[in-house]
């Protein structure tokens, strides 16, 4: 039976893929390889880098205060990037390969060097295998550059090094005249050592920091033939932070590594029924169930999408169905097809709500109580990687919050009950490509710092001694770039924060980039 389960997991990995992110204002799809150098300098806030200058940047951010940066990137993409539609000619191989390597060095109050991206990949027809760190997001939205961020993985932190098997772009099945398309991924990675709460250990240890792994999978479908104006989308993604169970539980935990991974992958509960370990899923689970639809009106395409979010299981009972990310995008299908001095490319509007969490006294009861998004009862740093949240940046960590906010001591994320409206737009004015984001959010802290207190099932625990006072937060961002001459680009970005959740401030950075 165990071998059968492992075989099923292996088959599933061959029919899944991932969602990649654009990294520049307007991607030049004609370039399949290259090398670039970028010099960047300016001022990025005195106390903290402004919100949209550091959020959803895949960890590639400047230092606070005055600083300079050098970014170096080398890459090779596939000969036929994008959606696989078969070989362009019989002389082309089904096999292809690529890589990407990007590094950043910051010079300011301190010296800092980071590897932003480092991976190699191999493709056979629509299938891909990838090893290393990459710029990944996970979830359905209208535009990776403009969005406020996916719930599960938004590209807010550095990518976790992993091995992944996927169908990275939608593959149109040849049956039913191409009515159905699919993509998805199956990946496992290493997150490093995470500190776990001492009370989660049942055996004595010298070190509460344990090796922690990442499991990830997704499966998305698209309904609609290529010529149809209407396209329907749906799918799910599932992430798990796990590891070190045998060191925490000792002999009571009787699964080996492969068996544990199987439980993690399938989301199967472990323990109970004679086992002294309380019955629960292994690891810290995050993800979303996504739905979307797009319609091509000719000159414009409208897309609507919804991410239904889950953490500890309330979504299975629809107990937290009010929470989620809702969005609309309007795309200009005639963009860059005329000689207008200015034009718009895409407009995005999103509404994010995470205030419910099935945590009110009148909420539908669940065994786990309130969702407490991203915080975890065992992993002290919750759903984060290298001190940065991996999901939407609208959920704020204690490290980035303005000092003085009420904070439950064991919570890494100080405010996960958020109501936010977000607008993004891109286009060009004369020779300048332009991208802007404007976000207004109201933060309500966590249920632990609310008048209701944390909950487990129908049991409500006393609120923390400090009550979180709701605060407003406004953040804006403007990015521009233009071609100076052949293969040389000049650009800049400006960001500002004002409100009670984050330190108020502004930043201005300029850059020059040379492509080879």
N, C-alpha and C positions, 0 to 999 in steps of 0.2 A: 504493500500500500504506500509506504514511504517513497519507494522508487517511482511509483506511478505519479505521486504528487510532484516530485522533482521533475519528472518528464513533462508534466503539464505546464509547470513554470517555464521550462525551457522552450516549449512550443509557443507559449504566450510571448516570450521575449522576441520571437521572430516576426510577430505581427504588430509591433508597437513602435512609436516614434516620439520625438520631442519637439518643443517649440523654441525656436531660436530668436534672437533679438537683433534688430538693426542697431548700429552703433554710431552712425553719423547722420547729419540732417537729411541728406538725400543720397542714398547708396548708388554707386555707379555699378550697375549690374554687368557692364561689359568687361570689367576688370576681374579676372579670375586668379591673379597672382600679383604680388607687389611687395614693396618695402617702403616704409614711411618714417620720417622723423618729425617730431612736433616739439616746439619750444613754447612754454606757457608761463605767464607771470602775472602778478597782480596782488590784490588784497582780498582775503576770504573771511572777513569777520574777525573781531578781536577775541571773542570768547568761544565761538563755535562756527564752523563752516555753515553758511546758510542752507536751509532745508533742501531746496531743489538743486543746489550745487553739489550736494553729497548723496542725495537719495536716488535709488535706481540707477546708479552709475557703475554697478558691478565692482565696487570697491576702488574705482579709479577716481580719487578725489584729491584736491590740493590740501596743503596744510593750512590751519587757521593762521590769521595774520598775514603779513606780507611774505610771499614765497615765489619760487620759480620751480618749474618742472620740465623734465625731459621725458618724452614718450617715444618709444621705439616699437615698431610693429612690422612683422613679416608674416606673409600668409600665402597659401596656395589653395584655391577652391577647385571644385570639380569642373570639368569641361562643360558639363550640362548642369549648372546649378538650378535649384528650384524643384518644382514638381516633376517627377519622373514620368515621361510620356513615351519611353522607348528610345532606342538608339537613333541618333540623327542620320546615321548611315551604317551600312553593314560593315564598314571598315572600322568603326569604333568598337572598343571593347566594352563589355558590361562592367568591367572592373575600373575603378578610379580611386584616387587617393588625394588627400590634402592635409594641411596642417595650419596652425596659427600660433604665433608667439608674440606676446606683447608685454612690455615691461615699462614701469614708471619709476622715476627717481624724483623725489621732492627735496628741495633745499630751502630752509627757512629757519624757524626757531630750532629745529632739529633736522637731522638728515634721515631720509626714509627711502627704502627701495622696496618695490612690490612687483610680483609676477601677476599680472592681471589675467593673462590667458596663456596657456601652454598645453596644446593637445595635438594629437595626430588622429586621422580618421581614414577609413577605407570604406568604399561603397561597392556593392554588387547590385546592379539594377536599382531597385527602390530601397534596398536594405543598407544600413550603415552600422559600422562598429567604430566607437570613438573611445579614446583613452586620454585622460588628463583633465585639466581645468579649462572650462569654456564659459562663454557668456550665455547663460540659459535663463529662460523664464518658464513658468508652468501655469497654464490656464488660458481661457478663451477671453480675449478682449479685442477692441477695435483697432488699436495701434500701440505697439510696444513703446514707442518714443513718447507718445502723448499721455498715456494712461497714468493714473495715480499709483497703479501697481496691483498685480495679482495677489490674491490672498495667500496662496501657498508659497510660491517662489516668484519674486518680482524683479530679481536682478539688483536688489538693494545691497547685498553683500558680495564678497568675492565668491566665485564658483567653487563648489566642493570638488576636489579631485575624485574622479569616478571612472568606471568602465561601463559603457552603455551600448546596448544593441537597440536599434530603432528603425522606424520608417519616419524620417525627419520632416517630410512634406507629404501632403495628402496624395495618396495613390488611388487613382480612379480604377476600380475593378472593371475588367472587360465585359462582364455580363450585364444584361439589362440595359445595354446601350450606355454604359458608364453612369448609371444612376447613383451608385454608392461609391464613396471614397472614404479611406481610413488613414490614420497615422497614429503613432504612439511610441512609447519607449519602455525599456526595462533596464534599470541601472542600479549599481551598488558602488558606494564610495566610502572614503575614510575622512572623518571630520576632525581627528585629533583627539586629545584628552579633554574630557568635560568633568567638571566637579559635580558630584551627586550629593544629595542631602544625606547627612550621616544616618538619619533615622531610617533610610531605605536599606541599610546594610543589616543583615542578620548574622554575619560572622565578623570577627574583629579584623581590621585591616590597618596598614600603616599609611595608606594614601587613598583619599576619597576621589581622586581624579582617575577615571578609567577610559580606556580606548573606546571611542564611540564611532559608530558606522552610520551611513545613510543608505536607506533603501528608497527607491523611487520607481514609479510606473505610471503610465497614462495610456488612455485609449480614447481617441476622438473620431467621430464620424461626420460625414457631410452627405446630405441628401439633395440631389439635384444634378441633372445632366449639364454638360458644359455650356450648352446654348441657352439654358434656362435663366430667366431673370431672377427667379427666387431660389435661394440656397438656404437649407436648414442645417444647423450644427448642433452637436451634443456630445458630451463625453465626461470623463472624470480624470482626476489625478490624485495620487496617493503617495505621501512621503512619510517615512518613519525614521526617527532618531533612536538608535538602540546600541546595545553592547555591554559587556561586563556582567551579564546576569549571573553566571556561575560564581564570580568573585563576590557578588553581593549576597547571594542566597546559599552558597556553599553546596553541600550534598543534597539539599532539598530540591535543587534545580537539576533535573536529570536529562536535559536535552544537550546534544552536542551542537557544534557551530552550524552545521547544515540543517539540522532539525529546527534550531532556533530561527534561522533565516526563513525556513518554510512557514513557521508560525507568523513571523513578521510580515512576510509577503502576503499571506492569505488573511491577515488580520484576525487570526484565531485566538480566542482567550485561552490562557494557561493557568493552572493551579486549581485549588479547591478540591472537593470530593476526596478528602483524606490527605491531600497535600497541604502542609502548613502554610504554603505561599497563597495569599488571597487571590482569587480568580480575577484575572484582568488580561487585557491585551499587553503584549510585550512591547515596550518602547513608547515613544512620544509620537503620536500620529497626527498628521495635518493633511488637509486637502480640500477639494471643492468639486461639486457636481455642476457642470456648466451647460447652458443652453444659449442658442443664438440663431439669428436669421438675418439674411441680407437680401436686398432687392435692388436690381439695377434699373434705374429709371431712364437710362440713356446718357444724359449729361452728368448725372450724379448717381452714386450708390449709397444707400442707407443701410446701416447695420445696427441691430439691437442685440444686447447680450446680458446675461445674468449669471453670476457666480454664486451658487449656494454653498456656504462654507461649513466645514465641520472640524472639530478638534477631538472631543472625547466621546462623541456618539449621539448627541441630541438630534442631529439631522435625521437619523433613521426613524425617529418618532415625530419628525416635523416640529419639534419643540422650539427650535431656534430659527424657524423658516423666515422670520422677519429680517434676520441678519443676511447681508450679502452685498455684492457689488453689482450695480445696475449701470448700463452704459448705452450711449448712442453715438455713432460716428457717421459723418457725412463726408464722402470722398468725391473730389472733383475729377471726373473721368477725362476732362479736356485739359487737365493741367499740363503745362509745357508743350501743348499742341498749338499754341498761338504766340504772338509777339507782344502780349500785354506787358506794360511796365510793372504791374503788380498783379498777383493772382494768389488764390488760396489753394492749398493742396488737400488739407483735411481739417475737419473740426470735430472735436470730441467733447462730450459732456457726460460726467459720471456722478453717481450718488452712492456713497458708501455708508453703510449702517451696521454697527456691531454692538449696539447698546443692549440688546435683549439677552442673548447668551443663555436663554432658558433659565435665568437666575432669579426671576421675581417670585414672590410667594404664590402668585396666581399662575405661574408658568406650569406647563405640563411636566410632571415629575419624571426624572430620569435617574438611573442608578448612580451616575457620576455627578449630578448636580449641575451648577453653572459651568459653561464651557471654559471660561477664563482663558481666552485665546492667547496662544503662544507661551504663557506661563505653564510650568509643569511642576507636579508634586515631587518629582525625583531629580530632574535636571535643573540645577539652580539657575542656569543661564537660558533655560527655555529654548524656544525655536529661534536660535541665533547661531551665527558662525563668526568667530573672531570678534566678539563683542558687538556685532551688528545684526539686527533682525533680518531674517531671510525672506519674510513675507512683506506685505504692504508697509511702506514707511509711515503710514498714517497711525499705526499702532506704535506708541513711543516707548523707548527704553528709559530706565532710570538714569543711564549715563548721559543721554542727550537732552533730558528735560531740564527746564529752568529750576534752579535750586529752590527748596522750600515747599515743594508739592508734597501732599500726603503720600506715603509710600509704605505698603505692607512689606516688612523686611525680607521675606523670602521671594518676592516677585521681582523678576528681572525687567518686566515690562510694566511701567507705572500707569499707563493709560491704554486699555484695550477696549473701552466702551466709547466709541467715536461715532459722530454723525458729521459727514463731510460732503461738500459739493466741490467738484473739480472740473475745470475747463482747460482744454488744450487746443492749440491750433498751429498749423504750419503752412508755409507758402513762400513767396518771394516778393521783395520790393526792390525794383530795378535789378541790380546784379547781386543782391544780397538774399541768401536763403535765410528764412526766419522761422523760429520755433518759440512758442510761449506757453507757459503753464500758470494758472491761477487757482489757488486752493483756499477755501474757507472751511474750517473744521471747528467743532465744539467737542471738547474732551470731558469725559465724566469719570475718569479714573478706572478702577476695577470694582467688582462687587465686594471685594474684601475691604475697600475703603469707602463703601457706600453705606447708606442707612440700613440696607437689608443684610449685609454681611455675606460671606461665602456660604455655599450650600452643598450638601451631599444628599442626593435624593430629596426627601421632604424635610431633612434636617438642616436648619440654618444656624450657622455659627455666629458668635458675637462679632459685630463689626470691629475693625481695627480702631485703636484709640484716636487716630487722626482721621478726620473725614476729608475726602477730596472735594474741593469746591470747584464746580464746573468752570472752565475757562475757554475763551475763544482764541483761535489762532489763524492768522492770515499769512500765506506764503506765495510769492510770485517769482517768476523766472523768465528771462528773455535770452535767447541764444541766436547769434547771427554768424554767417560765414559767406565769403565770396572768393571767387577765383581771381588772384592777382594776375597771373600769367600761367603759361603751361605748367601743370603739375604743382603749382604753388598756391596755397590757400591762406587767407587771413580771416580770423574770426574772433569772437568774444562772447562772454556771457555775463549777465548781471542777475543777481538774486537778492531778495529782501524778505525778512521775517518780522512780523509784528504781532504781538499777542501775549497771552499769559502762560502758554504751554512750553514754548521754546525761548531761549535768549533772543531778544530783539537785535537785529543787526542787518548788515548788507555786505555784499561782496561783488567785486568786479575783476574778471580775469580776461586777458587777451592771449591769443595764440597765433603762431604761424606754422604751417605744416607743408612739408615738401614730400611729394610722392615720387617714387622711382619705379 
